[in-house]
Amino acid sequence: MSRLARIPLFTAWRQTRRAGYTRQALRGDILAGLTVGIIAIPLAMALAIAVGAPPQHGLYTVLVAAPLIALSGGSRFNVSGPTAAFVVILLPIVQQHGLSGLLLCSMLAGLILIALGLLRAGRLIQFVPYPVTLGFTAGIGIVIAGLQLKDALGLSVASSATHFPEQMYDLALALPTAHAGDALVAAATLGVLIAWPRLVPKVPGHLAALAVGTLLGLLLEFGGLSVATLGERFSYTVDGVVHAGIPPYLPGFALPWQLPDAAPLSLALIRELLAPAMAIAMLGAIESLLCAVVADGMSGSKHDSNGELIGQGLGNLIAPLFGGITATAAIARTAASVRAGAFSPLAAVIHAGVVLAAMLLLAPLFSYLPMAALAALLLMVAWNMAEAPHVLHTLRIAPRSDVLVLLTCLVLTVAFDMVLAVGAGLLLAAGLFIRQMSALTDTAPLPRHFHQALHDLPEQVAAYAIRGPLFFGAAEKALNTLCRFTPGLKVVIVDLSAVPLLDMTALAALDTVLREFRRHGVGLVLSGTSSRVRLQLRRAGIHLHSQQLAYVQNLDQARGKAMRWLEEKSDSTVASESV
């Protein structure tokens, strides 16, 4: 029972109970849920379409994953559902494995997220460098914007290209097939989305923009100018009868590998999906925890990172069983919820209820939504996601190493995929960090005036100081300096008071230095070693030895030890000569 109690589950709800739930909090949750639900309806459908799935699967994601994650997760304010960040990962999965492959991959990602939460890996996400996150996020925004040009312009493209440059090339070739009606609807919708926050800043403009786009589309159709709609592109079948648009009923339970046209469940299929599932889990963890940090900053709360990972994992494990695609916390929807007065996870639950009511009551009307209007909605999402002004500002003020990491992640995300971009970005950032840390570690001779204990040391004693961590990037360079012997040298004092840690490379290099000192008859006195460093040395088999190795606390003791060794060496030399 004690182990179960330590599992970080339902932590956000427990925090809400401790904070005290009032009527005012309930009103705030209802208002926030209604506001975010209105925003989520078109976005969920548009994002499902963007990844190659029918629009209802985006709504199913909100219906199942959003309340489950909110109630079981670790953030009081996170609002989860389909997000634009996943488009670049999920679209290739649907192209290769179909919708069933996407649902199975989401379940695998859910299991990985649960494992990360149980292993208390929530804080590890903090070690992803900011230039990596900013770079691949901006790259994702560029890719999403490019993918929306097809529907925004009404292009006829018959292409199976999976990489963004080839897709853009195919779109460029298809420009002569553009439809004026679709382009006008996209431009009008985008114009409303841009102007609305300036005119009515307190009310989200998504529905207003879609209403304008839909009315314009109907007028253009009446005038003889065709406009592609959701009802023309998607349909569903009931009792053998085909209906346009999305089904106005709740999703049913179904195992992904039992869906029509699904590949049989096998180890080979799981192996193929494991790499993208890891990418989904990693991106989902980063985005959800970043969203929780943003919500904490806006509300003054504090989230449980491991609890949030478990909640996200449960949502992605269970939602695909009801047709839901990959879900994660959405920063824009979460921020809107907090600004609307949300107090608890109940706001996310109510937002799912709004989506449910819209699907049951308004599904026939969704058939009239122009595809160009939904594309314009995602173009706005892509612009906000790319954060172009912020990226340009960062490029101007950031150190060159961070600029290199940011541009590498951005270019690789656009040219190849996000998995390669993040992997290369992390490796590059780690390599540059190691190089910078190596530059901070140095070994320098201590001048005689540095400390009173060094004033009148004989020439047979040399004193050095090593500053900085001794790890694999710096140990060899720092310790090799000690092996530059001068004639007559008998004792070397090394001040390690500014060395916080040693790794195995440093221990091996130090062992090599000691063997070289023994061969030349030189003793080594290590001064100022911390208890942690001494313990590491002893565990590595580097033990104290008369006239060869000693540990002392400061330079005064080091001087005394060096002088005694010189006397002992002198006495032994005299004794050998007399014999």
VEXZA-358821 format. One record per residue: x, y, z of N, C-alpha, C in turn. Coordinates in pm, whole numbers, plus 50000, padded with zeros to 5 digits. Example, Ala and Ser with C-alpha at 12.3 -4.5 7.8 and 13.67 -1.06 7.14 Angstrom:
2
513194943150780512304955050780513204967050780512854977550708513674989450714512905000350787
//
This chain:
579
500834988050000500005000050000500865012650000501985012450073502845024250081503475027149946503805016449870504375018749738503355025149645502095020449650501065026449566500845040949602500945043949731500735057749775501815067049721502995061549694504085069849644504005072149494503135064949423503005067149278502365080849255502995089449177502455103049157501255103049063500105098849114498885097949035497815106749099497025113649016495975122649063496525133949151497775137649130498385147849217497755161549195497385164849071496765177949045495425179149117494665168349116493365168649183493535169749335494555162949388494815163949532495245178249568496045184649481496435198549505495215207649507494265204949418493035212949413492255211749543492145199649595491405197549720492085204749835493435204449837494155211449945493975226549933493885231549809493725246049790492345250849831491365241549836490005245349873489175249349753488095241949730487285244449612486025252049652485795263549586484675272349621483755274249500482645281149524481725284149414482385293149310483215302249357483915310949264484855302849175485535292849235486415284149157485615276349053484405271849093483555264448999483145273248881482785285748910482425294948802483595297148708484795298548766485985300348683486245288348595486075276348650486295264248571485275263048458484015266448486482975265448382483265275248269483605287748304483895297748202485125293648120486175288848189487375284648119487095272648029486315263148078485995251347998485225254947872484245264147885483475268447768484375275647667485265284247717486145291847628487085282747551487755273847623488735265147559488045254547473486855250247512486115240647430485805246347293485415259047289485125265547161486385266147074487525268947138488785269347063489155255447013488915245247096489395231647065488635225046951487365228546930486555221446829487185222346690487415234346636488025234746501489455230046499490225233146606491625229046608491765213846607490945206946686491035192346693490785186146556489765191146485489495185746352490605189146254491075201546257492125205746164493415197946186493775195446311495015188346340494905173646303493725167646320493545153846276493715152846125493115162346053493265162545907494725164345868495455172845942496845175745910497735163345922497385154046010498215142046025497725130545937496685133145857496205123045766495075114445819494425118645928493325111045987492005118345963490875111345962489585118045953489395127746070488655138746050488575149346152487975144846285487065134946281486435130846407487435125046506488555119846456489525113946548490215124646633490285136946583490765147746668489805150746780488505150346750487495152446854487485141046954487645128646905487715117246997488895118747095489975124347046491155126347132490805135547248490095146347218489695155647324488725149047419487765141447366486735135347449487325125747553488335117947513488865107447601490135112047673491105116747597492405119647656492385131847746491685142447706491735154847784491245153147928490045147547952489625145948092490455135848168490895125148100491685114948169493025120648215493685128148127494975134048163494795144648272493745152748260493525163348358493315157648497492535146848508492215141248639493355133148699494125126348614495175117448666496555123748665496725135348599498055141148581498515149648698499575157248672500215164748779500125179748766499375184948668499215199348653497735202948664497415212648748496025216648767495445223548645496275228948559495775237848454496015232648312496845222548293497125217848158495845213148088495685217547965494575213147879495195205247764494845192547753495485183647656494565180547539495175176247432494465172547311495455171647196494985170947072495905170946958496645184346952497925184046918498705196346907499485196446776499825208446733500515210046605501915204146606502535203546722503915198646729504055184346677502985176446686503075162346649502865159746500502465170046426502125167746286503285161546210504505166746232505655162046154506035147646189505635142846307505925129046345504805119646303503565124146321502425115246299502095113346152502285123546070501945122445929502695111045859504015109745877504715098345814504225084845864503805084045992503295071346046502015067345973501115077145955499855074245885500135070445739501085077145676501415074145537501955059945521502705055145620503335041945610502475030745669501775033645780501085023045853499585025245866499065036345814497645038945823497225043745962495935046045977495405050846105495645040846217495505027846188495715017746293497145018246344498115020346254499505021546298499715033546387499045044746355499145056646439498575054046578497435047546585496825044746716497695035546800498265025246737499145016146810500405023346855500955031946769502155039446806501875048846923500685054946927500325063547039500235055647169499725043247161499665034947281501065031447332501975028447240503365025547280503985037847345503725049647288504235061947348503665064047487502385060447505501775061447637502465052647740502795040447701503525031547792504885037347828505565043247731506875049247757506745060947854505725069247834505525080647924505215076048066504405065648080504115060348214505405055348279506235048248201507505043248255508395054748299508445065548220509265077148257508775083248388507455084048403506915089648527507205080948647507055067748631507335058648743508825058548779509685060848681511125061548705511585075248754510645084148777510925097748826511855105248732511575104148602512425110548501511915124248461510905129448531510325142248493511315153548489512225153848583513185164848590514265163848482514425152148421515445150748316515115159348194513835162248175513435170348060514055184248072514365188748194514965201848213516355202748150516945191348120518295191448064518305192547912517135193847850517085196447706517395211247686518465214747614518855228847600517775237047530517655249447570516645258247511516815260047360518055261647307518185262847161517675250747086517775238847145517235226747081515715227747073515075231147184513615232347186513135243247090513785254847095513375265847008513605262446862514715255546833515035252146695514045242446633513755231546703512835221846640511395226946644511045235246743509705240946744509505250346626510485258846599510395267746483510365259746354511165249146348511155240646229509805233946207509195229246315507865223146305506845233246253506935245746301506045256046254506165258346104507405258346054507625260145910507025248545832507225236345880506695224545811505175224745809504555227845923503095228145929502545238545832503165250345830502705260845739502795256245594503905249845559504065245145422503035234645384502705225845478501745215245448500325220545430500025232345484498675237845471498445244945338499515247245262499345254545135498465246945037498475233745045497675225744952496195229144965495665228645089494245231545108493965246545103494925254745149494695269245148494545274545005495235268444911495165273044771494345263744683493855252744742493045243444663493845236244556495095232744586495965226444487495615211744469495805206944348495645192644318497035186544312497405179444417498745173844429498625158744444499265151444357499345136944369500785133344399501135133444528502525131244568502565122144690503565113544692503785104844808505085108344880505615120344854506875124444917506685125445069507705121245141507635121545287508465132645348509435138045274510295148645327509795162245278509925172045364509375185345338509905191745209511205191445180511665197945056510995192044931510865178744926510195172644811508715176344806508085177144923506675181144927506495195444875507395204344913507315218144865507565218844714508455210344667508715210044523507465205644447506775195344499505545190744435504455201444441504375208744553503385219444563503685230644462504965233644444505335244044347504925239944206505105227144173504695222444041503185222944024502435221944136500975221644129500335235444137501125246144147500555259544159499575263244047499785258543923498795261843818497395256143846497285246443939495975240643967495245247844080495755259144127495145266244240493735270744206492865270844310491475275044294491285288544363490725297844291490545311244345489605311244465488575302744462487635302344574488295298344704489095287744701489795283344822490765294044871491485300244779492455310444818491755322444883490595326544830489845337644889489355334245030488845322145048488375317845180489525317545280490665312045238491835311445327492295325445365492335334545267492785348145295491825355345390490515353545369489545360045457489625354445599489735341245612489845335045745491105339645816492205339845743493475344145802493425358845842492755366945761492635381145794491865383245924490775375745943490015376846068490865372346187491595361446170492435356246279493505366446319494025373846223495055383846253494445396246317493305400646264492715413246311491935411746441491345399946463490445398146578491095401346713492315396446742492915399646874493095414546897493255422346791493395436846808492045443546833491005437846774489675443846786488925438846909488985425646933488285419647048489275410547122490195416247198491275408347256490845397947358489695399747423489285390747530488525378547481488145378347354487345367247300488145360247191488335346847201489085339747096488405341346960489215343046858488685345746726488505333746636488715321546688488655309746602487285307846539486235308346622484895306146567484485317446473484835329746509484495340946422485175339546286486435335646285487165334046160486565322846076486245311546143485655300446068484255303946016483505311846094482175316046049482285324845924483235334245927483455342745810483885334345690484805325145712485275316645603484165308045546483325302545635482235293845590481185301745511480795313445563479815321745491480355326145355481625329945351482225333745223482245322045127482565309945181482565298145096481195295345036480135296845118478775294545068478405304844961478805317544982478525327944883479255325244752480505320744763481275317844642480675305944568480235295844644479575284344581478285288744510477535297544575476305302644513476605310544387477795316944385478185324744268478875316544161479005303444184479595294844082481075292344098481675296844210483105294644234483255283544338483815272344299483855260644388484815262544504484415257144619485235257344741485155243544805486285237244828486315223844889485885224645035485005215645077484515215545214484845202345282484685202445415484955190445494484025179145454482755182445424481795172245385482135165545253482785172745163483185166945035484395157745051485235161045148486485153445165486305141245253485425142045353485305131045451483855126545462483705113745494482375107945508482435096145605481265091145644481185079345731479975071145685479965058445723478925049245677478135043745795476795044145785475905038445886474885029645815474885016745849473955007045789474045007145636475275008245589475485007845445475215020845374474795031245446474505044245384475655053745415476185060345312477305069645328476765083645358477315089745462476915103245503478145112345495477925124745457479035134345447479415139645585480695143145601481165149545724481615139645828481275142645955481725134446068480525128146136480695116746199479565109946265479125117246391477815119046413477315126046532477045116646649478005108146678477805098946790479155095846854479095089646973480295086847050481145076146984482455076747004483325066446947483125053047017483355042246945483275028947004484645023547040484655013447127485905007047168486374997547058487664998447024488234989346924489744988946941490324976946938491774975546941492324980146806493394987946805493904993546680494204982946574494754971346615495134961146518493944952946469492754956046520491554949346473490684958246384491184970146354490454979146266490524974046122489574978246037489634974145896490944978745831491514970145749492764972845677493984974345770493854970445899494984971445991495934959645970497214962345989498204951645981498104943046107498344929946097498294921346216499324925646320498954924446446499884927846553501024917746554502254922846552503434914146549504614921546610505634913846648506844919846702507524928546597507444924346471508064932246364507404945946354506074946446363505364959146357505714967846477505774961846595506124969546716507534975146704508474967146649509834972246630509854984146535509044983646429508994994746334508435007446399507475005546489506815017046550507515021946676508485014546725509115018146852509875031346843510615033446734511385045946720510465058046714509425058246629508525069746633507785071046766507505059746834506855060546965507765067447066509065064447060510015071347147510015086247118509985089746988509965103946952508695110747002507545103946988506285109447038506355111447189506875101547260506955102547406507875113947447509015115147380509965125747415509355139447390508765141347271508155154247239506965156947330506155146647357505015148447446505455152447586506525146347635507025149847768507525164247771508305167947669508845181647664507725191847658506765189847567505715199647548504795200347670504455188847729503555188847843504185195647965505445192447991506105198348108506405213148085506725216747961506905231047932505585238447950504505232347907503185238247925502855239848074503205229848154502945230548298503745241848362504985243948316505805254948368505175268348334504675269648209504015282048169502775284448255501985274048277500785275248359501135279048503502215273248556502655276748692503015291448701503705296348596504095310448597502895319748591501845315648521500655324048509499775323548633499765312048702498815310048812499445309948951500775308748956501435307749086501365294049149500955283849072500865270249124502185262949103502225250249138503415241949120502975228049078503465223548963503035210648911503945199348957503495187148942504275175048970504665169148834505945170448799506375166348665506195151448641506505143248739506355128748722504875124848714504045131148794502615128648786502045132648651502555143548595502065147948464502475138048355503665132448365504085122348267503195109948274502865105648396501985093948410500595097048354500075108948383498775112748329498775113148177499815119148119499915119447972500025105247916500755096647987500875082847941499545075547943498775077248050497455070748057496535075747946496555088847922495715094347816496055088547680497355087447650497765082247520497645067047511497575060447623497385045947623495915042347600495015050147656493585046547652492845053247537493175065647503492445072747398492455065347265493575059147221493545051947093492545040347089492195034947204491195024247207489815029347168489635042547168488365048747128488555057947008489625055446932489845063046810490605075946826491095078946947491845091246969493275090146921493795100946864495195101146820496055106546934497315108946906498255113247010497825126447072497925127147205497545139247278498705143947364498735156847387499675162647483499105175947528499715182047627499235194947676499515205747571498545214447548498655225147449498855238447521499955245247492500285257547562499235268347537498825270047411497865280647379496535278347449496015265947446494745263147511494855263847663495995259647716496195260647861496255275147905496985283547830497075297747865495705304347857494915300847755493565306347743492695302047861492875289747906492105284748020492455292348147493745294548170494155301848290493645316148286493765322548169493295336448158491775337348176491045326748141489585326748155489135323748297490075320548387489715318648527489735304448577490375295348507490415281248550491065280148688490565270648767491095268348901491575254048921491015244648845491285230548869491215222648739491545209548744491395201048625489985200148572489015204548652487635204048606487435212548480488225223148463488105231548344488385223448218489415214848223489725206348107488625196048082488025191048190486925181548175485725188448109485395200448152484265207948094484555211047947485805214247915486145217147775485895204847688486155192847742485835180647668484325178947652483585183047754482125182347745481575191547638482185203247622481765212647517481985206347379483145199947363483435193247236482435182047210482085174547315481105163647301479745169147256479295179847320478005185647283478015190647139479135196847099479215201846961479175190346861479865179246894479895167946803478515161446790477785160446899476485153946897475405162746832475525175946849474455184946806474755192146674476045194546648476385203046534477145195846424477275182646435478075175346336477635177946193476335178446162475945181146022476435194645971476505204646059476975217846017478465217945984479235209246051480675208746025480975205045880480025198545814480265194645675480465206645584479945218345625480055230345541481365237945563482195233545660483455240445687484375239245566484855250345512485805249545401487155244045446487735235545367489065230445399490075241845403489885251945319490795263245317490735271145448489545271845510489425278945638490175271445748490035258145750490785250245848492285251345824492695251845697494115253445665494615267045715493805277545699494185290845747494335290845899493455283345967493545282246113494895276246152495325265846082496605259546114497775268246070497595276445966498655285845929498925295646043497855300046110498025309046224498695301746340498285289246363498925281246467500415279446438500745276846311502145274946272502945287746294502375299246261503085311946282503365314146431502345311846514502555313546659503575303546711503575291646655504485281246701505925284346659506095289546537507455292346488508125303546566507325312746621507875323946699509015330946625508745334746502509785340646418510465352846482509725362546538510415373946602511335369646715510875360146795511695355446907512925347946857512775339946751513925332746695514955342646643514515353046571515445363046518516135370546632515395373746737515995380446852517045371446918516715358546931517665349146991518925347946907518765347646776519935346646687520845358846702520265370346735521085382446750521845382746883521235377646989521835379547122522525367047177522225355247122522735342747180524205340747147524935333447230526315329647196526345321547067527495321847000527595315146870527315300246879527705293946989527445279647003525955276747007525185285047080523735283147087523075286046953523595295946881523075298946747523285286946655524445280746664524735269046581523775257646613523515255246742522595244546782521185247546732520725260046750519375263846709519195261946558520145267046480520025266046334520125251546287520965243546353521075229446317519745222246337519125224446455517835217946482516765222746385516735235646355515725241046266515875235246125517095235446072517325230745935517055215745924517525207846022517305193346015515825189846029515085197446111513645194946124512945197245991513315207945922512685211245795513135201645685514445198645680514975190745569514735175745587514725170945712514605156545736513415153545828513665152745958512575150546053513015154946191512025155846282512295161046414513175151846498513045138646478513825129146556515315131146531515695132046403517085134646369517525148246421516645158246409517005171746452517285172346601516425166246681516615166746826517865158746866518045146846806519225138946837520515146246803520565151846682521765159246641521945171746727520835178546759520935190546841521455187646980520975176847041521455173147175522935169447172523335161747070524755157947059525625170247038525195179146949525975191146922526055200047045524905201847114524905210047235525805204047343525735190747358526585184047457528065185647422528395183947292529785185347251530315199347273529515209347241529945223147261530075226347410529155220847490529245223047634530495216747692530815204647646532025197847694533265205947657533255211447534534405219447493534545231947580533405238447610533455250347694533915247047836533425235947890533855231948024535325227948026535775221747918537195218047910538075230347912537605240947847538385253347844538485259647983537495256748070537525262348205538475254748297538845242648260539735234448343541165236248295542045240348384543455242248344544375238748460545615236348425546665233748523547745244448507548025251648613548985262648604549965261848721551255265348697552215265748807551825276448909552015273349036551755283149140553025291349165552955304449145554155312549171554475312749320555715315349351556165315049491555455325449577555025336749517554335347049596552855344049614552355333049557550935329849566550515327149710551365320449786551015316649923552285316750006552135320150134553305320950221554055307750229553345296750219553985283650230554905280750112554765288350002555575285749883556785295149872556915304649964557915315249947559325309849925559795301450012561185297050003561305282049977560385276649898560485262549861561735260249776562425249349800563605246449717563215243249573564155244049483563895241649341563475227249313563775218149408563375204149386561885201749406561145212249450559705211149472558985220549376558035215049301557205223149210555775223249262555075234349242553695235649290552785239549173551665232549162550675235149057549295236349121548385241949045546975242349085546125238248964545165229248990544205225348888542865231448925542275238348830540995245048854539965239848755538825235448809537735230648724537535215748735536435210648684536145196248692537075188248604537535176848656538395167848579537515156648524537115158248398536285148148333536915144948198536255136148121536875130848001537245141447899536605153047903536955163347807538155171647847538545171147974539595180048021540715173048096540505160648140541455154048230542825152148167542865146748046544155143847983545005156347970544395167147919545135179547900545635185048032544775184848135545145190748264546235182848334546165169548331547115161348406548425159048331548385159548198549635157748123550625168848151550125180548191551015191748225551945188048340551475179448430552295175648546553485167048509553475160948392554545151748354555715158548284555725171848284556855179148226557895181348334558805171848347559775172048456560945181348424561445187948530562675195748520563775188148594565025189648554566115182348621566145185248771566305174648849566405175948993565095176549066563965175548995562665176249060562435163849145561995165949270561785154849363560335153749413559655165049429558295165149483557445175049402556195170949375555235179749308554015181449398553685194049428552485197249504551405201549406550225195549418549105199249331547925203349418547495215849401546335220949474545055217149398544215208549460542965203949399541745210049466541935220949541540805226549615539705231949523540055235049397539065240149302538595229449205538795216549240538345205449156537115199149222535915201049167534715195749233534485180949211534985175449099534725161349071535755155648975535845142348977536675134948883535825123848823536025120948696535355109348639536385098348615535965087348554536845075848537538035079148447537825087748348538935091848262539995099148342539555107948431540505115248515541255105848610540535096148666541195086648757542235078348683541905074048561542865066348482544075074948445543835087648410544935096648375545825099348497545205100948614545975103248736546815091048770546275079148750547035066948774548255066348683548085070748557549215071148463550265081048510549825092648560550765102848611551535097148729550865090048819551555084348935552615074348893552285065748795553305056248748554505063448688554255074348616555355082048558556185088548668555535093548773556265099448886557135089048955556595077048977557375066449042558615063048959558415062648828559535059148741560655069448751560305081848775561315092448786561675095548930561085088249026561395090649166560845103649219559685107849170559075120449212557845117349297557705124149410556535122549496555445132549463554195128749490553045137249459552265140049586552055152949615551275157249730550015164349677548845158749707547585164649664547015172849779546825185749754546385195049858544935199349834544185200249942542835205749934541805196449872542075183449869541125174149809539895172849900538725173249839537485171549915537325156949954536465154550051536235140850096535675132349982534865138449895534315131249781535405126949684536335135949657537425132749564538335122049624538635123049755539485112949819538835099249815537515098949836536795086149830536875080349688536735088749586536855083949449538245078249422539275084849474540645080249452540875066849520540385065449643540575052749714539845041449645538615044049598537865033649528538545029649398539275038949338539985035849214541325028849239541655026249367542905019449398544105028649407543875041749413544975051349425545125054549573546035047249639546175048049784547425055849823547445060449949548615067350004549825058150002551005064249977552235056449976553385065550018554205060650108555315068750160556205073750047556435086750045557295093749949556785092749804555545087949787555005087149651553665094549638552765092849734551475099549726550975102749866550495115349882549945119650010548805129349985547815128950078546715138550075546865147850194546765160950173546825170650283545685180650263545415188250369544265197150366544565210750305545785215650317546095229050266547555229750224547965241350173549325242950121550375243050233550005247650352550965247050464551335232650496550335223750502550615209550525551355203550407551035208050286551735203050168553215206550173553505218750216554915222750229555645213950331554985211650447555605203250549555865189150498554895183450428555055169850375556185169450271556255179550184557295179850081558685180950143558835189350246560145191150309560585178350380559635171250445559995158650510560435148350407559755147750295560145138150189561535141350136561815154250120563155157950070564225153450169563965155550299564925151250401565095136150398563985128850387564075114150385564825109450261564555115850146565255112050023566745115050037567055126650100568465130350119569165120650213568475116950325569075107450420569305093950354568315089450273568485076350208569615076650106569805088350041570885089549943572235089150013572325096350127573595096450203573915082450255572855075550306573075062050359573555052650250572975053650132573385044650023574815047649980575205060649981576565064049941577595059150044577225059850174578165055350278578365040250272577335033250231577455018650217578365015350100
//
